[in-house]
């Protein structure tokens, strides 16, 4: 991997505040937020704690699964939830 380089972008004070607020909602630094947006991704807002509790419970159920079919269904559900709510989407 090559050396990181800097790209400077000028924005108004209001634009800066809006970008920083959106980055915070996604749990990202301003730099990471702008980078993801520039590369065509749509960072997701950090979901409420209830989603994390749900994912944790599904993970616990997967650990206790008694059949390969159930285990596969739980794995697919976890994968879909993670992709939908946690991973940045590509526009």
MARMARTOR-438515 format. One record per atom (N, C-alpha, C, CB): x, y negated, z; residue number from 0. Coordinates in steps of 0.001 Angstrom, whole numbers, plus 524288, in hexadecimal, padded with zeros to 5 digits. Glycine has a CB too. Example, Ala and Ser with C-alpha at 12.3 -4.5 7.8 and 13.67 -1.06 7.14 Angstrom:
BEGIN
+-------+-------+-------+-----+
!     u !     v !     w !   n !
+-------+-------+-------+-----+
! 83386 ! 8163A ! 81E78 !   0 !
! 8300C ! 81194 ! 81E78 !   0 !
! 83390 ! 80CE4 ! 81E78 !   0 !
! 82C2C ! 81179 ! 82356 !   0 !
! 83232 ! 808CA ! 81BA8 !   1 !
! 83566 ! 80424 ! 81BE4 !   1 !
! 83264 ! 7FFE2 ! 81EBE !   1 !
! 83704 ! 80256 ! 8165D !   1 !
+-------+-------+-------+-----+
This chain:
BEGIN
+-------+-------+-------+-----+
!     u !     v !     w !   n !
+-------+-------+-------+-----+
! 8034F ! 8049B ! 80000 !   0 !
! 80000 ! 80000 ! 80000 !   0 !
! 80378 ! 7FB2C ! 80000 !   0 !
! 7FC3F ! 7FFFF ! 804C4 !   0 !
! 801F6 ! 7F751 ! 7FCE9 !   1 !
! 80521 ! 7F2A0 ! 7FC72 !   1 !
! 80473 ! 7EEE1 ! 800EE !   1 !
! 803E5 ! 7EFEA ! 7F782 !   1 !
! 807A0 ! 7EAD0 ! 800C6 !   2 !
! 80771 ! 7E6CE ! 804D6 !   2 !
! 80271 ! 7E39B ! 80444 !   2 !
! 80C52 ! 7E336 ! 8048C !   2 !
! 80007 ! 7E252 ! 808B2 !   3 !
! 7FB55 ! 7DF13 ! 80893 !   3 !
! 7FCC1 ! 7D99D ! 806CA !   3 !
! 7F8AA ! 7DEE8 ! 80DFB !   3 !
! 7F947 ! 7D747 ! 803BA !   4 !
! 7F9F1 ! 7D1E5 ! 801FB !   4 !
! 7F529 ! 7CECA ! 803A2 !   4 !
! 7FAC4 ! 7D199 ! 7FBF2 !   4 !
! 7F5B1 ! 7C9C0 ! 803B0 !   5 !
! 7F18A ! 7C650 ! 8059D !   5 !
! 7EED4 ! 7C39F ! 8010B !   5 !
! 7F3C3 ! 7C235 ! 80974 !   5 !
! 7E99F ! 7C326 ! 80175 !   6 !
! 7E691 ! 7C013 ! 7FDC5 !   6 !
! 7E3CF ! 7BBE2 ! 800F7 !   6 !
! 7E28D ! 7C392 ! 7FA99 !   6 !
! 7E4B6 ! 7B702 ! 7FF9D !   7 !
! 7E239 ! 7B2AC ! 80270 !   7 !
! 7DD72 ! 7B0E1 ! 7FF59 !   7 !
! 7E625 ! 7AE06 ! 8034A !   7 !
! 7D928 ! 7B010 ! 8021E !   8 !
! 7D450 ! 7AE48 ! 7FFAD !   8 !
! 7D249 ! 7A9A5 ! 802C1 !   8 !
! 7D028 ! 7B2BD ! 7FF70 !   8 !
! 7D0F2 ! 7A586 ! 8000B !   9 !
! 7CED4 ! 7A0EC ! 802A9 !   9 !
! 7C8E4 ! 7A150 ! 802D6 !   9 !
! 7D090 ! 79BD5 ! 7FFD9 !   9 !
! 7C6B2 ! 7A031 ! 80771 !  10 !
! 7C109 ! 7A016 ! 8082F !  10 !
! 7BFBA ! 79B5B ! 80B8D !  10 !
! 7BF02 ! 7A548 ! 80AC3 !  10 !
! 7BACB ! 799DC ! 80B80 !  11 !
! 7B920 ! 79592 ! 80EE6 !  11 !
! 7B8AF ! 797A2 ! 81473 !  11 !
! 7B3D1 ! 7932C ! 80D07 !  11 !
! 7B840 ! 7941F ! 81827 !  12 !
! 7B7B5 ! 795A8 ! 81DA5 !  12 !
! 7B2BE ! 798DE ! 81E6C !  12 !
! 7B7A1 ! 790CB ! 82138 !  12 !
! 7AE91 ! 79761 ! 81BC1 !  13 !
! 7A99D ! 79A3D ! 81C31 !  13 !
! 7AA30 ! 79FB0 ! 819D7 !  13 !
! 7A520 ! 79737 ! 81970 !  13 !
! 7ACBC ! 7A025 ! 81553 !  14 !
! 7AD9A ! 7A541 ! 812EE !  14 !
! 7B0E0 ! 7A8C0 ! 81681 !  14 !
! 7B04D ! 7A4A3 ! 80D99 !  14 !
! 7B4E2 ! 7A66C ! 818DF !  15 !
! 7B837 ! 7A967 ! 81C74 !  15 !
! 7B510 ! 7AB8F ! 820FF !  15 !
! 7BCAD ! 7A5FC ! 81E82 !  15 !
! 7B1BE ! 7A847 ! 82346 !  16 !
! 7AE75 ! 7AA04 ! 827A5 !  16 !
! 7AAD9 ! 7AE72 ! 82604 !  16 !
! 7AB3B ! 7A575 ! 829C5 !  16 !
! 7A881 ! 7ADFE ! 82164 !  17 !
! 7A4F4 ! 7B210 ! 81F74 !  17 !
! 7A7E1 ! 7B735 ! 81E90 !  17 !
! 7A24D ! 7B046 ! 81A56 !  17 !
! 7AC7A ! 7B6E8 ! 81C34 !  18 !
! 7AF9A ! 7BB94 ! 81B29 !  18 !
! 7B13F ! 7BE20 ! 82047 !  18 !
! 7B473 ! 7BA36 ! 817D8 !  18 !
! 7B30C ! 7BAFA ! 823FA !  19 !
! 7B4AA ! 7BD1E ! 8290C !  19 !
! 7B01B ! 7BFAC ! 82BEA !  19 !
! 7B708 ! 7B8CE ! 82C72 !  19 !
! 7AB7D ! 7BD3B ! 82BA2 !  20 !
! 7A6E0 ! 7BF6E ! 82E3C !  20 !
! 7A56A ! 7C4B0 ! 82BCD !  20 !
! 7A234 ! 7BB97 ! 82DE3 !  20 !
! 7A59A ! 7C507 ! 826A7 !  21 !
! 7A455 ! 7C9F4 ! 82401 !  21 !
! 7A85D ! 7CE28 ! 8254F !  21 !
! 7A40D ! 7C923 ! 81E08 !  21 !
! 7AD4D ! 7CCAA ! 82594 !  22 !
! 7B16F ! 7D05F ! 826F3 !  22 !
! 7B094 ! 7D27B ! 82C76 !  22 !
! 7B6DB ! 7CDC3 ! 82685 !  22 !
! 7AF46 ! 7CF0A ! 8301D !  23 !
! 7AE44 ! 7D0AB ! 8358E !  23 !
! 7A9BE ! 7D48A ! 835CF !  23 !
! 7AD0F ! 7CBDF ! 83907 !  23 !
! 7A58B ! 7D379 ! 832DA !  24 !
! 7A103 ! 7D6F6 ! 832D8 !  24 !
! 7A274 ! 7DC6F ! 830E6 !  24 !
! 79CA7 ! 7D4AB ! 82F71 !  24 !
! 7A677 ! 7DCB5 ! 82D9F !  25 !
! 7A839 ! 7E1BC ! 82B82 !  25 !
! 7AC98 ! 7E41D ! 82EC7 !  25 !
! 7AA10 ! 7E112 ! 825E2 !  25 !
! 7AE45 ! 7E158 ! 832CB !  26 !
! 7B27D ! 7E356 ! 83611 !  26 !
! 7B7C2 ! 7E33A ! 83352 !  26 !
! 7B146 ! 7E8D3 ! 837C5 !  26 !
! 7B861 ! 7DF9B ! 82FA8 !  27 !
! 7BD37 ! 7DF44 ! 82C9D !  27 !
! 7BFDF ! 7DA04 ! 82D80 !  27 !
! 7BC18 ! 7E00F ! 826C1 !  27 !
! 7C4F5 ! 7D9EF ! 82C7E !  28 !
! 7C7B4 ! 7D4F4 ! 82C6A !  28 !
! 7C5E1 ! 7D202 ! 8278C !  28 !
! 7CDD5 ! 7D5BC ! 82C71 !  28 !
! 7C6A5 ! 7CCE1 ! 8278F !  29 !
! 7C535 ! 7C9CF ! 822F8 !  29 !
! 7C829 ! 7CBB9 ! 81E2F !  29 !
! 7C64D ! 7C3FA ! 823E4 !  29 !
! 7CD2D ! 7CCE7 ! 81EDA !  30 !
! 7D064 ! 7CEC4 ! 81A85 !  30 !
! 7CE3D ! 7D3E1 ! 8184E !  30 !
! 7D612 ! 7CF85 ! 81C4E !  30 !
! 7CD0C ! 7D7A2 ! 81BB9 !  31 !
! 7CB13 ! 7DCAF ! 819E8 !  31 !
! 7C5C1 ! 7DC13 ! 81750 !  31 !
! 7CAB5 ! 7E090 ! 81E78 !  31 !
! 7C275 ! 7D8B9 ! 81973 !  32 !
! 7BD4A ! 7D7CF ! 81730 !  32 !
! 7BDCE ! 7D596 ! 811A7 !  32 !
! 7BA13 ! 7D40C ! 81AAF !  32 !
! 7C0F1 ! 7D17F ! 8110F !  33 !
! 7C1A9 ! 7CF08 ! 80BF2 !  33 !
! 7C413 ! 7D2E0 ! 80816 !  33 !
! 7C51D ! 7CA1F ! 80C6D !  33 !
! 7C7DD ! 7D5F8 ! 809EB !  34 !
! 7CA62 ! 7D9CD ! 80682 !  34 !
! 7C66D ! 7DDD2 ! 8048D !  34 !
! 7CEE0 ! 7DC8E ! 80967 !  34 !
! 7C33A ! 7DFEA ! 8081B !  35 !
! 7BF57 ! 7E3CE ! 80682 !  35 !
! 7BB73 ! 7E179 ! 802A6 !  35 !
! 7BC72 ! 7E5F8 ! 80B4C !  35 !
! 7B9AE ! 7DCB0 ! 803A7 !  36 !
! 7B5F6 ! 7DA30 ! 80015 !  36 !
! 7B876 ! 7D94E ! 7FABE !  36 !
! 7B405 ! 7D4F3 ! 8025D !  36 !
! 7BD59 ! 7D78D ! 7FAA8 !  37 !
! 7C009 ! 7D680 ! 7F5B9 !  37 !
! 7C0DF ! 7DB7D ! 7F292 !  37 !
! 7C547 ! 7D3DB ! 7F6C1 !  37 !
! 7C15A ! 7DFEB ! 7F544 !  38 !
! 7C235 ! 7E4E8 ! 7F299 !  38 !
! 7BD12 ! 7E79F ! 7F142 !  38 !
! 7C58E ! 7E87D ! 7F5F9 !  38 !
! 7B8AF ! 7E4F0 ! 7F20B !  39 !
! 7B3A5 ! 7E6FD ! 7F072 !  39 !
! 7B0B5 ! 7EA18 ! 7F48A !  39 !
! 7B45C ! 7EA40 ! 7EBE2 !  39 !
! 7B2A2 ! 7EA13 ! 7F960 !  40 !
! 7AFEF ! 7ECE0 ! 7FD8D !  40 !
! 7AC3C ! 7E935 ! 80068 !  40 !
! 7B3E1 ! 7EF4B ! 80167 !  40 !
! 7A836 ! 7EB63 ! 802CB !  41 !
! 7A499 ! 7E867 ! 805FB !  41 !
! 7A4F1 ! 7EA75 ! 80B88 !  41 !
! 79EE8 ! 7E8C0 ! 803D6 !  41 !
! 7A851 ! 7E81A ! 80EC7 !  42 !
! 7A8DC ! 7E9FF ! 8142F !  42 !
! 7A3A1 ! 7E9E5 ! 816FE !  42 !
! 7ACDE ! 7E6AF ! 81733 !  42 !
! 7A2C0 ! 7EDC4 ! 81A24 !  43 !
! 79DD7 ! 7EE37 ! 81D0C !  43 !
! 79E65 ! 7EBA0 ! 82265 !  43 !
! 79C3B ! 7F408 ! 81DAB !  43 !
! 799F7 ! 7E975 ! 8242B !  44 !
! 799EF ! 7E74F ! 82972 !  44 !
! 79A82 ! 7EBCF ! 82D48 !  44 !
! 794D7 ! 7E420 ! 82A89 !  44 !
! 79D0F ! 7EAC8 ! 8319E !  45 !
! 79DC4 ! 7EEC7 ! 8359E !  45 !
! 79861 ! 7F02D ! 837B7 !  45 !
! 7A17E ! 7ECDB ! 83A1C !  45 !
! 796EE ! 7F52D ! 8375B !  46 !
! 791B4 ! 7F6B6 ! 8390F !  46 !
! 79138 ! 7F6C3 ! 83F00 !  46 !
! 79057 ! 7FC11 ! 836E3 !  46 !
! 78C5D ! 7F6E2 ! 840E8 !  47 !
! 78B93 ! 7F6E1 ! 84691 !  47 !
! 78D87 ! 7FBE7 ! 8490B !  47 !
! 785D3 ! 7F61A ! 847DB !  47 !
! 78E5D ! 7FBA4 ! 84E28 !  48 !
! 79055 ! 8001E ! 85111 !  48 !
! 78CF8 ! 804F6 ! 85087 !  48 !
! 790CE ! 7FEBC ! 856AF !  48 !
! 787F0 ! 8044D ! 84F7F !  49 !
! 7846A ! 808C8 ! 84EF4 !  49 !
! 78627 ! 80C53 ! 84A81 !  49 !
! 77ECB ! 806EE ! 84E06 !  49 !
! 7881E ! 80A0D ! 8464E !  50 !
! 789ED ! 80D3F ! 841EA !  50 !
! 78E95 ! 8108D ! 8438F !  50 !
! 78B63 ! 809C8 ! 83D34 !  50 !
! 79231 ! 80E32 ! 84680 !  51 !
! 796BB ! 81122 ! 8483F !  51 !
! 79524 ! 81588 ! 84BEE !  51 !
! 79AA5 ! 80D84 ! 84AEC !  51 !
! 7913E ! 8147D ! 84F3D !  52 !
! 78F4F ! 81891 ! 852C1 !  52 !
! 78CE7 ! 81D04 ! 84FA0 !  52 !
! 78B46 ! 81650 ! 856A0 !  52 !
! 78A15 ! 81BBC ! 84B84 !  53 !
! 787B2 ! 81FAB ! 84817 !  53 !
! 78BE5 ! 822F1 ! 8456B !  53 !
! 7842D ! 81D0A ! 843F6 !  53 !
! 78FDE ! 8205C ! 8435D !  54 !
! 79421 ! 8232D ! 840CD !  54 !
! 796F2 ! 826C5 ! 844A1 !  54 !
! 79801 ! 81F53 ! 83E61 !  54 !
! 797B4 ! 824E3 ! 8495F !  55 !
! 79A4E ! 8280E ! 84D5D !  55 !
! 7970C ! 82CE9 ! 84E98 !  55 !
! 79B3B ! 824D0 ! 85263 !  55 !
! 791EE ! 82C2B ! 84F11 !  56 !
! 78E71 ! 83098 ! 8503D !  56 !
! 78E72 ! 83488 ! 84BC5 !  56 !
! 788D2 ! 82EA8 ! 85146 !  56 !
! 78E54 ! 832AE ! 846F1 !  57 !
! 78E8F ! 83645 ! 84279 !  57 !
! 793B7 ! 83941 ! 84274 !  57 !
! 78DE1 ! 83341 ! 83D4A !  57 !
! 797DB ! 8369F ! 843ED !  58 !
! 79CF2 ! 83939 ! 8444B !  58 !
! 79CEB ! 83D80 ! 8486F !  58 !
! 7A139 ! 8353F ! 84586 !  58 !
! 79A6A ! 83C60 ! 84CE0 !  59 !
! 799FF ! 84050 ! 85103 !  59 !
! 796DC ! 84500 ! 84F1F !  59 !
! 79773 ! 83DF5 ! 855EF !  59 !
! 7929E ! 843FD ! 84C4B !  60 !
! 78F71 ! 84844 ! 84A30 !  60 !
! 79294 ! 84B7E ! 84642 !  60 !
! 78A72 ! 8461B ! 84798 !  60 !
! 795B0 ! 848DC ! 84327 !  61 !
! 798E2 ! 84BAE ! 83F52 !  61 !
! 79CAF ! 84F56 ! 84213 !  61 !
! 79BE4 ! 847D1 ! 83BCD !  61 !
! 79EBC ! 84DA2 ! 84685 !  62 !
! 7A258 ! 850ED ! 8497F !  62 !
! 79FA0 ! 855CA ! 84BA3 !  62 !
! 7A4C0 ! 84DCE ! 84DFC !  62 !
! 79A76 ! 85573 ! 84C8A !  63 !
! 79782 ! 859C8 ! 84EC1 !  63 !
! 79494 ! 85CF7 ! 84AA1 !  63 !
! 793B2 ! 857BC ! 852BA !  63 !
! 794FD ! 85B72 ! 845BA !  64 !
! 791F5 ! 85E02 ! 84196 !  64 !
! 792EA ! 863E4 ! 84197 !  64 !
! 7935C ! 85BB1 ! 83C35 !  64 !
! 78EA7 ! 866BC ! 840C3 !  65 !
! 78EFC ! 86C71 ! 84118 !  65 !
! 78EDA ! 86F1E ! 83BC9 !  65 !
! 78A98 ! 86E7E ! 84465 !  65 !
! 78DFF ! 86C2D ! 837A2 !  66 !
! 78DF2 ! 86E9E ! 83279 !  66 !
! 790DA ! 86B2D ! 82E97 !  66 !
! 78849 ! 86F9B ! 8309C !  66 !
! 7932E ! 86D91 ! 82AA4 !  67 !
! 795F2 ! 86A72 ! 826B1 !  67 !
! 79253 ! 86693 ! 823ED !  67 !
! 7987B ! 86E0A ! 822AA !  67 !
! 78D60 ! 8680E ! 82330 !  68 !
! 789AD ! 86497 ! 82086 !  68 !
! 7889A ! 85FB1 ! 823BC !  68 !
! 7848D ! 86778 ! 81F6B !  68 !
! 7879C ! 86076 ! 828CF !  69 !
! 78699 ! 85C0D ! 82C4E !  69 !
! 78B6E ! 8589E ! 82CB5 !  69 !
! 784EF ! 85DFC ! 831C4 !  69 !
! 78FE7 ! 85B05 ! 82D3A !  70 !
! 794CB ! 85824 ! 82D95 !  70 !
! 79589 ! 854C2 ! 828B6 !  70 !
! 79971 ! 85BED ! 82E45 !  70 !
! 7946A ! 856EA ! 82425 !  71 !
! 794FE ! 8540D ! 81F3A !  71 !
! 7911D ! 84F7D ! 81EF9 !  71 !
! 7942D ! 857C3 ! 81A85 !  71 !
! 78C45 ! 8505C ! 820AA !  72 !
! 78859 ! 84C33 ! 8209F !  72 !
! 789EB ! 847B1 ! 82434 !  72 !
! 78304 ! 84E5C ! 82246 !  72 !
! 78BCF ! 848FF ! 828D7 !  73 !
! 78D7C ! 844F6 ! 82C86 !  73 !
! 79228 ! 841FF ! 82A52 !  73 !
! 78EDD ! 84763 ! 831E2 !  73 !
! 795D6 ! 844D4 ! 82808 !  74 !
! 79A6B ! 84257 ! 825B0 !  74 !
! 798B9 ! 83E88 ! 82161 !  74 !
! 79E36 ! 84685 ! 82373 !  74 !
! 79527 ! 84039 ! 81DFF !  75 !
! 79358 ! 83CD0 ! 819C0 !  75 !
! 7907B ! 83807 ! 81BE6 !  75 !
! 78FBE ! 83FDD ! 81603 !  75 !
! 78D51 ! 838B9 ! 81FFF !  76 !
! 78A8E ! 83454 ! 82262 !  76 !
! 78E6F ! 83062 ! 8249E !  76 !
! 786D5 ! 83643 ! 826B3 !  76 !
! 79269 ! 83247 ! 82756 !  77 !
! 79669 ! 82ECD ! 82978 !  77 !
! 79937 ! 82BCF ! 8251B !  77 !
! 79A62 ! 831F2 ! 82CB7 !  77 !
! 79A6C ! 82E85 ! 820EF !  78 !
! 79D24 ! 82C1E ! 81C80 !  78 !
! 799BE ! 827DA ! 81A02 !  78 !
! 79E98 ! 83052 ! 81862 !  78 !
! 794B4 ! 828F7 ! 8194A !  79 !
! 79124 ! 8252C ! 816F0 !  79 !
! 79068 ! 8206B ! 81A68 !  79 !
! 78BE2 ! 827B0 ! 815D5 !  79 !
! 78FC0 ! 82139 ! 81F7C !  80 !
! 78F0A ! 81CDD ! 82322 !  80 !
! 793F0 ! 8197C ! 8233E !  80 !
! 78DC2 ! 81EE4 ! 828B1 !  80 !
! 7986C ! 81C03 ! 82375 !  81 !
! 79D55 ! 8191A ! 82390 !  81 !
! 79DF2 ! 815D9 ! 81E9D !  81 !
! 7A1FD ! 81CD8 ! 8242E !  81 !
! 79CDA ! 81831 ! 81A15 !  82 !
! 79D62 ! 8155E ! 81524 !  82 !
! 79986 ! 810D4 ! 814D3 !  82 !
! 79C8F ! 81916 ! 81086 !  82 !
! 794CC ! 811A1 ! 8169F !  83 !
! 790B1 ! 80DAC ! 8163E !  83 !
! 791A1 ! 80905 ! 819D0 !  83 !
! 78B79 ! 81013 ! 8177F !  83 !
! 79368 ! 80A1F ! 81E9E !  84 !
! 793AD ! 805F3 ! 82276 !  84 !
! 7991C ! 80420 ! 823F5 !  84 !
! 79103 ! 8079F ! 82725 !  84 !
! 79D15 ! 80746 ! 8231A !  85 !
! 7A238 ! 805D1 ! 8251F !  85 !
! 7A639 ! 80490 ! 820F0 !  85 !
! 7A442 ! 80A14 ! 82871 !  85 !
! 7A60A ! 80726 ! 81C77 !  86 !
! 7A9F3 ! 80639 ! 8186F !  86 !
! 7A85C ! 8019F ! 81508 !  86 !
! 7AABC ! 80B20 ! 81515 !  86 !
! 7AC25 ! 7FE91 ! 8132F !  87 !
! 7AABA ! 7FA35 ! 80FC8 !  87 !
! 7A89D ! 7FC4B ! 80AA3 !  87 !
! 7AF77 ! 7F697 ! 80ED0 !  87 !
! 7A470 ! 7F9E0 ! 808BA !  88 !
! 7A233 ! 7FB7F ! 803BF !  88 !
! 7A4DD ! 7F8B8 ! 7FF49 !  88 !
! 79C58 ! 7FA72 ! 8039D !  88 !
! 7A4C2 ! 7FB1B ! 7FACE !  89 !
! 7A70D ! 7F8B3 ! 7F62D !  89 !
! 7A296 ! 7F6F5 ! 7F2AE !  89 !
! 7AAD1 ! 7FC8E ! 7F33D !  89 !
! 7A29C ! 7F1DA ! 7F16B !  90 !
! 79E5D ! 7EF8C ! 7EE6C !  90 !
! 79DED ! 7F1BA ! 7E92A !  90 !
! 79EF9 ! 7E9EE ! 7EE08 !  90 !
+-------+-------+-------+-----+
